[in-house]
Amino acid sequence: MALLESLAKRKISRKSLFDRLGWFAFILPVVLGVLIFSLYPMVVSLYYSFFKTYTGTTDLPFWTINGFNNFGLFNYKRMFTIDSEVWQSFGITFIYAVVSVPVCLILSFLIALLLNSKVKGIGIFRVIYYLPVIIPTTINGLLWADFYDVRFGLANQLLTSVGLPAGTFFTSANTALVTFMSLNLWTLGASMILWLSALKNVPASLIESAKLDGAGAFRRLVKIIIPMCTPILFYNIITGVIGALQMFGPVMTLMGQSGAGPDNALYFFAYKIYNTAFGAWEMGYACALAWFLFLIIAALTGLAFGTNKWVYYGDGGND
């Protein structure tokens, strides 16, 4: 009897081992992907950020004479003392984030409120609002470049057709950044769909109780709907700020190699990193700039999570 029990336990342990190996086999590609394509490049970029004259084509280990002479805080000192373009590009990026993130949050929330109505065929409008999100960045850039073309673009044709003066759009430093911010209206569907999911989770019983108590639409919105949607609001703020600080793709697609725009009006910090790395071939300095941006994003994200007591997480409280 004892022998049978021992064999049964051994069979169960083998099955458990095979189950665990199966789970490890499924997660192994993800783990390898994170290690090879995320963690390793981060560590290497931090290492190269301390080299003053690293171009990306030469190997400069710090234990050699040339490497030791070029290893230090040169790039970080240059960033804060010599290179004025750093603060110019960061200022443009900061203005873009401060303006575009709240505007996109408010507008996408209002659209979600409208699309949350119980109207026949409302699903079609939800699809229409979300469709621009799935258009690739490159295609979006080409479309908007043609739309805002000052000579043949549809934007100036629409303005002149109603008696308004033609716009300068991306050809003037005064209007380039504002015009670029307007492109965010094209992809409000990404935030809208998240807002819509949050609105669907607001208990109808709370809304009905508030109506019976005499609460108007605005009071229900402020006291019930918005507090119940604060987790999605918090998520949209975090992802919106990170996306704004890393803005690069649309600028590069719209402006091409001259991604800075007129008078560097669109010289975003991410484009500064790209231009330093692949324009001036100063890979070490570009790595230092990238880590500076990473630390800023990490600090802002940590600050957001440290002050998220206003976020409603259900019955579990705000912890």
KETI-460809 format. One record per atom (N, C-alpha, C): z negated, y negated, x negated; residue in three letters. Coordinates in steps of 0.001 Angstrom, whole numbers, padded with zeros to 6 digits, always signed. Layout:
BEGIN
ZYXALA/...
***
This chain:
BEGIN
+000000+001206-000836MET/+000000+000000+000000MET/+000000-001261-000875MET/-000825-001209-001906ALA/-000900-002354-002826ALA/+000428-002560-003535ALA/+001133-001444-003850LEU/+002422-001538-004524LEU/+003462-002200-003624LEU/+003448-001862-002324LEU/+004387-002464-001375LEU/+004132-003964-001228LEU/+002870-004352-001173GLU/+002530-005772-001065GLU/+002978-006533-002302GLU/+002810-005919-003474SER/+003231-006561-004716SER/+004737-006761-004754SER/+005503-005731-004312LEU/+006957-005843-004285LEU/+007402-006909-003285LEU/+006711-007003-002151ALA/+007065-007997-001135ALA/+006824-009408-001660ALA/+005692-009599-002347LYS/+005402-010917-002911LYS/+006418-011295-003979LYS/+006806-010304-004804ARG/+007792-010578-005847ARG/+009138-010949-005239ARG/+009500-010295-004134LYS/+010761-010608-003454LYS/+010734-012004-002879LYS/+009586-012397-002298ILE/+009450-013741-001741ILE/+009519-014789-002852ILE/+008882-014499-003990SER/+008898-015472-005079SER/+010306-015657-005627SER/+011083-014548-005709ARG/+012464-014669-006159ARG/+013288-015506-005194ARG/+013088-015288-003901LYS/+013809-016071-002899LYS/+013442-017545-003007LYS/+012154-017823-003227SER/+011716-019204-003388SER/+012348-019841-004621SER/+012457-019042-005696LEU/+013068-019550-006921LEU/+014537-019891-006696LEU/+015258-018998-005998PHE/+016662-019259-005712PHE/+016825-020487-004809PHE/+015909-020658-003853ASP/+015954-021841-002982ASP/+015781-023120-003795ASP/+014831-023089-004723ARG/+014596-024275-005549ARG/+015794-024571-006440ARG/+016382-023506-007009LEU/+017570-023704-007838LEU/+018717-024288-007015LEU/+018806-023862-005766GLY/+019840-024423-004889GLY/+019635-025905-004648GLY/+018381-026299-004400TRP/+018098-027727-004201TRP/+018409-028529-005461TRP/+018016-027991-006619PHE/+018289-028688-007873PHE/+019794-028819-008114PHE/+020539-027799-007721ALA/+021997-027850-007895ALA/+022613-028952-007047ALA/+022053-029177-005855PHE/+022580-030217-004972PHE/+022264-031620-005486PHE/+021068-031805-006037ILE/+020683-033149-006480ILE/+021109-033440-007912ILE/+021536-032398-008654LEU/+021901-032592-010051LEU/+023025-033609-010243LEU/+024118-033587-009445PRO/+025169-034605-009637PRO/+024665-036029-009479PRO/+023770-036234-008510VAL/+023228-037583-008308VAL/+022368-038005-009493VAL/+021521-037081-009950VAL/+020647-037385-011084VAL/+021469-037694-012325VAL/+022485-036873-012594LEU/+023345-037111-013746LEU/+024096-038432-013612LEU/+024557-038728-012390GLY/+025255-039992-012173GLY/+024380-041192-012454GLY/+023115-041144-011998VAL/+022186-042247-012238VAL/+021888-042383-013726VAL/+021663-041248-014400LEU/+021332-041283-015824LEU/+022502-041773-016672LEU/+023718-041287-016367ILE/+024875-041589-017208ILE/+025467-042957-016900ILE/+025577-043281-015615PHE/+026296-044495-015229PHE/+025386-045673-014888PHE/+024084-045471-014830SER/+023170-046579-014526SER/+022119-046767-015624SER/+021306-045744-015840LEU/+020194-045896-016770LEU/+020668-046057-018211LEU/+021588-045196-018641TYR/+022074-045283-020024TYR/+022751-046628-020314TYR/+023670-047116-019460PRO/+024256-048446-019736PRO/+023223-049564-019766PRO/+022178-049469-018932MET/+021142-050500-018948MET/+020409-050519-020275MET/+020031-049338-020759VAL/+019308-049262-022029VAL/+020184-049747-023186VAL/+021449-049337-023186VAL/+022358-049743-024256VAL/+022613-051248-024213VAL/+022766-051803-023011SER/+023000-053249-022907SER/+021794-054036-023391SER/+020591-053536-023118LEU/+019388-054201-023630LEU/+019368-054155-025157LEU/+019756-053038-025729TYR/+019799-052892-027187TYR/+020797-053866-027803TYR/+021995-053946-027221TYR/+023026-054817-027779TYR/+022758-056302-027501TYR/+021892-056597-026540SER/+021610-058006-026248SER/+020881-058699-027383SER/+020328-057927-028322PHE/+019612-058514-029456PHE/+020502-058707-030682PHE/+021795-058364-030556PHE/+022716-058553-031677PHE/+023460-059872-031513PHE/+023439-060669-032562LYS/+024031-062001-032493LYS/+025549-061952-032481LYS/+026146-061086-033275THR/+027601-061057-033412THR/+028139-059670-033078THR/+027910-059224-031862TYR/+028437-057925-031441TYR/+029609-058153-030491TYR/+030770-057589-030833THR/+031985-057808-030051THR/+032335-056636-029146THR/+031611-055545-029269GLY/+031915-054378-028464GLY/+032828-053386-029162GLY/+033391-053755-030286THR/+034317-052864-031009THR/+033750-052397-032341THR/+032616-052925-032743THR/+031995-052526-034007THR/+030597-051982-033746THR/+030174-051083-034582ASP/+028844-050499-034459ASP/+027899-051214-035407ASP/+026815-051762-034857LEU/+025876-052518-035686LEU/+024458-051986-035494LEU/+024136-050827-035993PRO/+022752-050353-035891PRO/+021821-051270-036671PRO/+020659-051527-036116PHE/+019804-052552-036702PHE/+019221-052136-038057PHE/+019311-050811-038403TRP/+018741-050419-039695TRP/+019685-050668-040867TRP/+020940-051066-040613THR/+021832-051455-041703THR/+021581-052912-042069THR/+022130-053334-043222ILE/+021901-054711-043678ILE/+022512-055714-042715ILE/+023789-055477-042344ASN/+024442-056399-041408ASN/+023766-056391-040048ASN/+023375-055199-039613GLY/+022714-055105-038319GLY/+021364-055785-038320GLY/+020589-055619-039415PHE/+019261-056231-039484PHE/+019353-057754-039492PHE/+020339-058290-040179ASN/+020504-059741-040233ASN/+020946-060324-038890ASN/+021582-059506-038058ASN/+022067-059979-036766ASN/+021183-059549-035604ASN/+020073-058893-035897PHE/+019201-058363-034850PHE/+018027-059306-034634PHE/+017852-059753-033391GLY/+016767-060663-033075GLY/+016958-061313-031713GLY/+016293-062431-031513LEU/+016335-063140-030235LEU/+017371-064261-030233LEU/+018406-064116-031061PHE/+019406-065176-031197PHE/+020061-065510-029847PHE/+020478-064489-029124ASN/+021195-064719-027871ASN/+020311-065376-026826ASN/+019057-065003-026770TYR/+018150-065570-025783TYR/+017803-067021-026130TYR/+017692-067319-027425LYS/+017483-068712-027833LYS/+018710-069558-027500LYS/+019881-069000-027738ARG/+021125-069710-027425ARG/+021225-069989-025931ARG/+020804-069052-025139MET/+020882-069195-023694MET/+020056-070380-023194MET/+018874-070560-023762PHE/+017955-071580-023275PHE/+018063-072914-024008PHE/+018733-072957-025147THR/+018743-074189-025934THR/+020127-074762-026201THR/+021130-073906-026377ILE/+022438-074382-026829ILE/+023479-074383-025716ILE/+023589-073270-025005ASP/+024673-073078-024048ASP/+024372-073797-022731ASP/+024990-074946-022531SER/+024777-075712-021292SER/+025477-075076-020093SER/+026483-074240-020340GLU/+027190-073585-019245GLU/+026292-072630-018465GLU/+025246-072128-019118VAL/+024341-071197-018446VAL/+023697-071866-017239VAL/+023167-073061-017440TRP/+022462-073736-016360TRP/+023430-074329-015352TRP/+024626-074691-015803GLN/+025637-075149-014856GLN/+026036-074018-013909GLN/+026328-072853-014461SER/+026740-071717-013643SER/+025592-071215-012774SER/+024383-071227-013322PHE/+023252-070784-012520PHE/+022957-071771-011391PHE/+023164-073069-011654GLY/+022975-074060-010599GLY/+023948-073867-009448GLY/+025206-073585-009780ILE/+026210-073328-008742ILE/+025838-072075-007950ILE/+025424-071036-008655THR/+025033-069790-007994THR/+023819-070010-007108THR/+022861-070802-007578PHE/+021652-071067-006807PHE/+021972-071846-005532PHE/+022817-072864-005646ILE/+023211-073630-004460ILE/+023921-072740-003450ILE/+024801-071896-003956TYR/+025523-070973-003083TYR/+024559-070048-002343TYR/+023565-069508-003045ALA/+022612-068589-002428ALA/+021742-069301-001400ALA/+021267-070500-001738VAL/+020362-071233-000845VAL/+021062-071626+000453VAL/+022343-071938+000375VAL/+023076-072377+001571VAL/+023644-071195+002349VAL/+024319-070293+001654SER/+025063-069236+002354SER/+024166-068179+002980SER/+023083-067807+002320VAL/+022238-066736+002847VAL/+021612-067116+004194VAL/+020938-068284+004328PRO/+020388-068633+005655PRO/+021459-068806+006726PRO/+022588-069416+006367VAL/+023656-069619+007353VAL/+024177-068280+007862VAL/+024409-067352+006958CYS/+024909-066033+007357CYS/+023877-065275+008180CYS/+022602-065410+007840LEU/+021555-064746+008605LEU/+021512-065251+010040LEU/+021547-066560+010196ILE/+021439-067157+011534ILE/+022668-066821+012376ILE/+023852-067016+011816LEU/+025075-066781+012574LEU/+025241-065303+012943LEU/+024952-064405+012003SER/+025078-062977+012309SER/+024069-062554+013374SER/+022883-063164+013364PHE/+021891-062854+014397PHE/+022343-063346+015771PHE/+022907-064539+015825LEU/+023399-065065+017101LEU/+024547-064214+017647LEU/+025430-063770+016753ILE/+026532-062896+017187ILE/+025975-061577+017719ILE/+024959-061045+017033ALA/+024357-059790+017489ALA/+023706-059956+018853ALA/+023083-061104+019103LEU/+022503-061360+020428LEU/+023580-061345+021509LEU/+024717-061961+021217LEU/+025807-061970+022197LEU/+026365-060562+022415LEU/+026522-059815+021332LEU/+027100-058473+021443LEU/+026098-057444+021947LEU/+024853-057849+022109ASN/+023848-056955+022677ASN/+023823-057016+024200ASN/+024678-057860+024752SER/+024739-058002+026208SER/+025307-056747+026842SER/+024857-056475+028042LYS/+025346-055316+028793LYS/+026552-055733+029628LYS/+027672-055862+028934VAL/+028932-056272+029557VAL/+029949-055160+029347VAL/+030752-054928+030335LYS/+031763-053877+030238LYS/+032765-054207+029127LYS/+033009-053243+028258GLY/+033946-053430+027162GLY/+033377-054147+025963GLY/+032037-054315+025900ILE/+031431-055039+024783ILE/+031610-054277+023468ILE/+031767-052952+023542GLY/+031963-052157+022335GLY/+033223-052538+021580GLY/+034253-052973+022313ILE/+035503-053387+021666ILE/+035262-054616+020796ILE/+034490-055560+021307PHE/+034198-056773+020535PHE/+033340-056456+019316PHE/+032452-055478+019429ARG/+031648-055077+018278ARG/+032529-054534+017170ARG/+033504-053732+017541VAL/+034440-053184+016553VAL/+035258-054300+015917VAL/+035711-055248+016736ILE/+036532-056356+016229ILE/+035748-057194+015218ILE/+034479-057465+015504TYR/+033669-058262+014593TYR/+033363-057511+013295TYR/+033324-056186+013367TYR/+032985-055421+012173TYR/+034200-055084+011316TYR/+035382-055068+011888LEU/+036590-054658+011165LEU/+036816-055406+009850LEU/+036601-056742+009777PRO/+036836-057423+008486PRO/+035990-056903+007336PRO/+034857-056275+007646VAL/+033965-055796+006595VAL/+034619-054671+005793VAL/+035445-053861+006442ILE/+036023-052698+005766ILE/+037300-053048+005001ILE/+037741-054308+005087ILE/+038914-054721+004317ILE/+038504-054884+002854ILE/+039214-054305+001910PRO/+038838-054404+000486PRO/+038775-055854+000007PRO/+037937-056077-000996THR/+037737-057419-001533THR/+039033-058022-002058THR/+039844-057221-002714THR/+041104-057720-003272THR/+042038-058212-002169THR/+042152-057441-001100ILE/+043014-057837+000020ILE/+042473-059105+000673ILE/+041152-059160+000833ASN/+040537-060372+001393ASN/+040869-061593+000561ASN/+040744-061458-000757GLY/+041028-062584-001641GLY/+042456-063064-001532GLY/+043392-062138-001480LEU/+044808-062510-001362LEU/+045092-063189-000025LEU/+044470-062694+001035LEU/+044673-063296+002353LEU/+044151-064732+002394LEU/+042941-064934+001878TRP/+042363-066273+001921TRP/+043047-067223+000951TRP/+043539-066719-000150ALA/+044295-067569-001075ALA/+045537-068129-000393ALA/+046216-067288+000376ASP/+047390-067758+001121ASP/+046988-068674+002274ASP/+045890-068349+002930PHE/+045446-069145+004078PHE/+045085-070572+003671PHE/+044404-070714+002522TYR/+043945-072023+002069TYR/+044906-072691+001081TYR/+046095-072160+000935ASP/+047082-072809+000076ASP/+047384-074208+000621ASP/+047252-075234-000229VAL/+047345-076614+000250VAL/+048760-077002+000666VAL/+049764-076294+000166ARG/+051149-076646+000487ARG/+051707-075821+001639ARG/+051474-074537+001624PHE/+052102-073670+002623PHE/+051090-072877+003444PHE/+049796-073105+003234GLY/+048776-072316+003915GLY/+048626-072654+005388GLY/+048142-071679+006129LEU/+047958-071857+007569LEU/+046838-072838+007885LEU/+045859-072962+007002ALA/+044721-073849+007262ALA/+045166-075297+007426ALA/+045972-075794+006500ASN/+046451-077176+006604ASN/+047408-077354+007768ASN/+048166-076326+008104GLN/+049047-076422+009262GLN/+048241-076574+010546GLN/+047114-075862+010632LEU/+046252-075988+011807LEU/+045602-077373+011860LEU/+045162-077869+010706LEU/+044514-079182+010673LEU/+045486-080300+011055LEU/+046666-080279+010478THR/+047644-081331+010777THR/+048187-081237+012199THR/+048181-080041+012758SER/+048689-079885+014125SER/+047789-080542+015159SER/+046509-080718+014835VAL/+045574-081377+015764VAL/+045253-082797+015308VAL/+046034-083328+014375GLY/+045880-084715+013959GLY/+044853-084958+012879GLY/+044358-083932+012244LEU/+043374-084079+011163LEU/+044075-084119+009806LEU/+043476-084776+008817PRO/+044106-084824+007489PRO/+044081-083455+006821PRO/+045037-083219+005961ALA/+045104-081947+005242ALA/+043939-081834+004263ALA/+043440-080611+004103GLY/+042311-080377+003218GLY/+042746-080032+001804GLY/+041837-080230+000855THR/+042114-079897-000544THR/+041633-078487-000913THR/+040638-077984-000197PHE/+040154-076615-000340PHE/+039835-076263-001796PHE/+040545-075276-002360PHE/+040215-074805-003709PHE/+040852-075636-004819PHE/+041565-076683-004474THR/+042198-077516-005495THR/+041340-078702-005902THR/+040202-078896-005255SER/+039322-080019-005570SER/+037914-079515-005814SER/+037252-080134-006794ALA/+035880-079738-007097ALA/+034930-080087-005964ALA/+035271-081091-005152ASN/+034400-081525-004067ASN/+034396-080558-002887ASN/+035466-079811-002726THR/+035582-078928-001559THR/+035660-077448-001915THR/+035757-077107-003185ALA/+035957-075708-003577ALA/+034779-074831-003177ALA/+033553-075276-003475LEU/+032387-074444-003179LEU/+032167-074314-001675LEU/+032335-075402-000953VAL/+032168-075353+000512VAL/+033213-074433+001134VAL/+034436-074529+000656THR/+035491-073653+001156THR/+035163-072200+000864THR/+034649-071943-000320PHE/+034299-070570-000677PHE/+033167-070048+000207PHE/+032204-070910+000538MET/+031119-070492+001427MET/+031632-070115+002809MET/+032690-070775+003243SER/+033226-070478+004575SER/+033799-069071+004660SER/+034136-068476+003530LEU/+034681-067120+003542LEU/+033649-066101+004001LEU/+032367-066447+003876ASN/+031324-065520+004312ASN/+031361-065279+005817ASN/+031924-066232+006552LEU/+032004-066072+008002LEU/+032904-064897+008380LEU/+033782-064521+007465TRP/+034720-063431+007720TRP/+034018-062072+007704TRP/+032901-061974+006992THR/+032211-060686+006847THR/+030809-060707+007458THR/+030616-061479+008493LEU/+029322-061503+009163LEU/+029022-060193+009880LEU/+030058-059393+010089GLY/+029863-058139+010803GLY/+028925-057178+010107GLY/+028819-057258+008767ALA/+027929-056358+008036ALA/+026476-056591+008425ALA/+026059-057855+008452SER/+024693-058170+008879SER/+024549-058022+010381SER/+025604-058344+011115MET/+025553-058253+012574MET/+025236-056854+013052MET/+025830-055844+012429ILE/+025618-054473+012877ILE/+024179-054040+012648ILE/+023540-054581+011582LEU/+022134-054275+011330LEU/+021236-054974+012337LEU/+021550-056233+012626TRP/+020805-056951+013651TRP/+020911-056230+014996TRP/+022099-055756+015292LEU/+022335-055080+016566LEU/+021497-053815+016677LEU/+021387-053076+015590SER/+020548-051869+015610SER/+019086-052223+015833SER/+018645-053361+015257ALA/+017253-053788+015464ALA/+017026-054224+016906ALA/+017983-054928+017480LEU/+017851-055372+018871LEU/+017797-054194+019827LEU/+018522-053128+019496LYS/+018507-051944+020349LYS/+017145-051254+020335LYS/+016366-051480+019287ASN/+015056-050844+019160ASN/+013926-051677+019745ASN/+014224-052857+020250VAL/+013196-053665+020911VAL/+012891-053025+022262VAL/+011642-052639+022527PRO/+011311-051960+023789PRO/+011650-052828+025004PRO/+012393-052258+025921ALA/+012750-053001+027130ALA/+011529-053322+027961ALA/+010472-052493+027841SER/+009260-052746+028618SER/+008601-054058+028226SER/+008669-054409+026938LEU/+008090-055678+026502LEU/+008856-056863+027082LEU/+010173-056751+027108ILE/+010993-057828+027667ILE/+010710-057993+029152ILE/+010625-056877+029869GLU/+010357-056933+031313GLU/+008974-057495+031594GLU/+007986-057103+030791SER/+006626-057628+030976SER/+006587-059135+030746SER/+007319-059585+029709ALA/+007358-061020+029429ALA/+008034-061781+030561ALA/+009084-061199+031151LYS/+009741-061846+032296LYS/+008795-061961+033478LYS/+008022-060898+033727LEU/+007074-060925+034843LEU/+005975-061960+034626LEU/+005644-062192+033341ASP/+004618-063194+033014ASP/+005169-064613+033024ASP/+006469-064766+033260GLY/+007069-066086+033345GLY/+007608-066627+032036GLY/+007732-065787+031018ALA/+008258-066248+029737ALA/+009770-066447+029832ALA/+010227-067610+029381GLY/+011651-067906+029399GLY/+012399-067183+028286GLY/+013723-067378+028256ALA/+014564-066681+027273ALA/+014188-067083+025851ALA/+013951-068377+025627PHE/+013623-068835+024278PHE/+012273-068301+023830PHE/+011313-068282+024731ARG/+009980-067773+024384ARG/+010028-066275+024098ARG/+010820-065542+024872ARG/+010970-064104+024613ARG/+011633-063866+023257ARG/+012574-064735+022923LEU/+013256-064606+021644LEU/+012304-064826+020480LEU/+011476-065871+020581VAL/+010600-066246+019470VAL/+009383-065328+019370VAL/+008838-064943+020491LYS/+007587-064186+020497LYS/+007756-062670+020467LYS/+008898-062176+020905ILE/+009072-060726+020989ILE/+010238-060235+020137ILE/+011427-060781+020395ILE/+012636-060223+019778ILE/+012640-060434+018265ILE/+012449-061672+017819ILE/+012489-061940+016379ILE/+011382-061209+015621ILE/+010113-061230+016093PRO/+009087-060453+015375PRO/+009397-058965+015293PRO/+010003-058397+016342MET/+010337-056975+016311MET/+011499-056684+015354MET/+012291-057719+015050CYS/+013450-057549+014166CYS/+013164-057954+012726CYS/+011917-058269+012404THR/+011611-058749+011056THR/+011914-057729+009944THR/+011824-056410+010166PRO/+012235-055499+009077PRO/+013694-055679+008673PRO/+014582-055835+009666ILE/+015992-056065+009354ILE/+016185-057451+008755ILE/+015420-058434+009217LEU/+015483-059780+008632LEU/+015097-059725+007157LEU/+014039-058996+006858PHE/+013586-058860+005472PHE/+014654-058167+004621PHE/+015244-057112+005163TYR/+016292-056389+004441TYR/+017511-057278+004197TYR/+017921-058023+005205ASN/+019089-058898+005061ASN/+018833-060018+004054ASN/+017603-060515+004007ILE/+017267-061552+003026ILE/+017381-060992+001613ILE/+016790-059815+001390ILE/+016814-059206+000055ILE/+018246-058944-000395ILE/+019012-058242+000438THR/+020389-057893+000056THR/+021278-059135-000022THR/+021025-060124+000840GLY/+021820-061353+000806GLY/+021606-062140-000472GLY/+020357-062272-000891VAL/+020043-063007-002126VAL/+020622-062280-003339VAL/+020454-060962-003383ILE/+020992-060192-004518ILE/+022510-060311-004567ILE/+023163-060186-003419GLY/+024619-060301-003389GLY/+025106-061685-003784GLY/+024372-062727-003359ALA/+024774-064094-003700ALA/+024624-064365-005193ALA/+023542-063879-005785LEU/+023328-064104-007215LEU/+024308-063308-008075LEU/+024850-062223-007530GLN/+025812-061405-008269GLN/+027258-061698-007865GLN/+027497-062783-007191MET/+028831-063093-006673MET/+029865-063134-007803MET/+030893-062305-007661PHE/+031936-062258-008687PHE/+033300-061864-008118PHE/+033367-060731-007422GLY/+034638-060168-006982GLY/+035530-061122-006204GLY/+035026-061737-005125PRO/+035876-062660-004360PRO/+036368-063850-005174PRO/+035516-064366-006078VAL/+035932-065501-006915VAL/+037054-065085-007841VAL/+036910-063928-008457MET/+037920-063440-009387MET/+039243-063181-008671MET/+039164-062646-007458THR/+040374-062349-006702THR/+041071-063618-006241THR/+040302-064597-005809LEU/+040880-065848-005312LEU/+041489-066688-006424LEU/+040743-066841-007515MET/+041133-067775-008549MET/+041839-067119-009726MET/+041834-065780-009779GLY/+042462-065104-010905GLY/+041670-065301-012183GLY/+042360-065367-013304GLN/+041698-065538-014593GLN/+041005-066891-014709GLN/+041469-067880-013958SER/+040801-069187-013952SER/+039741-069205-012860SER/+038863-068225-012882GLY/+037879-068050-011822GLY/+036847-069144-011720GLY/+036823-070077-012675ALA/+035850-071157-012617ALA/+036217-072204-011584ALA/+037495-072274-011175GLY/+037910-073275-010206GLY/+038072-074644-010842GLY/+038433-075651-010052PRO/+038611-077007-010594PRO/+037288-077583-011088PRO/+037301-078091-012300ASP/+036092-078667-012921ASP/+034918-077691-012894ASP/+035217-076393-013016ASN/+034182-075354-013025ASN/+033320-075360-011765ASN/+033905-075742-010637ALA/+033153-075820-009389ALA/+032756-074445-008868ALA/+033454-073405-009287LEU/+033149-072043-008849LEU/+032731-071162-010028LEU/+032104-071782-011007TYR/+031709-071050-012212TYR/+030375-070346-011950TYR/+030429-069263-011188PHE/+029228-068510-010861PHE/+028682-067803-012096PHE/+027404-067463-012034PHE/+026744-066884-013194PHE/+027359-065536-013565PHE/+027720-064726-012577ALA/+028342-063437-012867ALA/+029693-063624-013544ALA/+030427-064667-013146TYR/+031699-064928-013819TYR/+031466-065429-015243TYR/+030365-066140-015450LYS/+029999-066563-016799LYS/+029771-065345-017694LYS/+029111-064319-017156ILE/+028890-063095-017917ILE/+030215-062421-018236ILE/+031085-062332-017236TYR/+032395-061697-017434TYR/+033227-062462-018460TYR/+033238-063776-018360ASN/+034038-064590-019269ASN/+033513-064496-020699ASN/+032185-064415-020829THR/+031597-064280-022161THR/+031948-062929-022782THR/+031929-061881-021962ALA/+032172-060534-022482ALA/+033641-060286-022775ALA/+034521-060615-021825PHE/+035920-060238-021949PHE/+036849-061417-022211PHE/+036294-062623-022237GLY/+037079-063789-022615GLY/+036822-064181-024053GLY/+035533-064341-024384ALA/+035142-064696-025752ALA/+034793-063475-026590ALA/+034732-062292-025978TRP/+034381-061055-026665TRP/+033038-061154-027393TRP/+032062-061763-026727GLU/+030696-061830-027249GLU/+029834-060903-026404GLU/+029971-059611-026665MET/+029304-058609-025840MET/+027782-058697-025920MET/+027264-058977-027090GLY/+025823-059087-027229GLY/+025259-060216-026387GLY/+025913-061358-026430TYR/+025458-062500-025638TYR/+025631-062232-024147TYR/+026732-061555-023772ALA/+026951-061207-022369ALA/+025865-060263-021863ALA/+025443-059326-022704CYS/+024359-058417-022317CYS/+023056-059188-022100CYS/+022801-060183-022948ALA/+021602-061006-022776ALA/+021662-061791-021474ALA/+022828-062327-021152LEU/+022990-063051-019882LEU/+022776-062119-018694LEU/+023306-060895-018795ALA/+023145-059929-017711ALA/+021674-059571-017507ALA/+020939-059426-018587TRP/+019514-059116-018458TRP/+018723-060306-017916TRP/+019155-061496-018253PHE/+018520-062686-017683PHE/+018707-062712-016165PHE/+019917-062401-015704LEU/+020176-062334-014271LEU/+019376-061205-013628LEU/+019291-060075-014298PHE/+018517-058949-013765PHE/+017047-059323-013589PHE/+016480-060019-014563LEU/+015072-060406-014476LEU/+014837-061402-013351LEU/+015784-062307-013133ILE/+015653-063260-012029ILE/+015685-062529-010687ILE/+016630-061606-010535ILE/+016727-060836-009290ILE/+015469-059989-009087ILE/+014982-059368-010155ALA/+013775-058551-010057ALA/+012565-059398-009673ALA/+012466-060612-010244ALA/+011346-061496-009921ALA/+011398-061949-008461ALA/+012579-062322-007985LEU/+012708-062747-006595LEU/+012448-061598-005632LEU/+012915-060399-005985THR/+012664-059241-005137THR/+011176-058901-005108THR/+010532-058955-006265GLY/+009097-058716-006304GLY/+008319-059746-005512GLY/+008743-061011-005588LEU/+008099-062062-004812LEU/+008258-061813-003317LEU/+009440-061374-002915ALA/+009678-061089-001497ALA/+008789-059950-001002ALA/+008691-058883-001791PHE/+007848-057762-001377PHE/+006364-058121-001439PHE/+005997-059048-002300GLY/+004605-059458-002383GLY/+004173-060387-001270GLY/+005130-060969-000568THR/+004815-061911+000522THR/+005410-061441+001847THR/+005469-060132+002057ASN/+006103-059597+003264ASN/+005110-059245+004360ASN/+003969-059916+004388LYS/+002968-059650+005417LYS/+003463-060028+006811LYS/+004477-060853+006872TRP/+005011-061281+008167TRP/+005948-060248+008774TRP/+006277-059201+008031VAL/+007198-058179+008516VAL/+006430-057193+009395VAL/+006963-056927+010583TYR/+006337-056014+011532TYR/+006867-054602+011319TYR/+005958-053668+010993TYR/+006371-052300+010717TYR/+005898-051322+011805TYR/+005634-051820+012980GLY/+005239-050928+014073GLY/+003743-050722+014101GLY/+003335-049564+014620ASP/+001905-049284+014808ASP/+001167-049105+013495ASP/+001916-048861+012420GLY/+001270-048648+011130GLY/+000781-049922+010479GLY/+001043-051083+011089GLY/+000619-052341+010492GLY/+001635-052868+009514GLY/+001250-053849+008716ASN/+002121-054507+007785ASN/+001905-054071+006348ASN/+001174-052964+006146ASP/+000922-052500+004780ASP/+002132-051765+004235ASP/
***
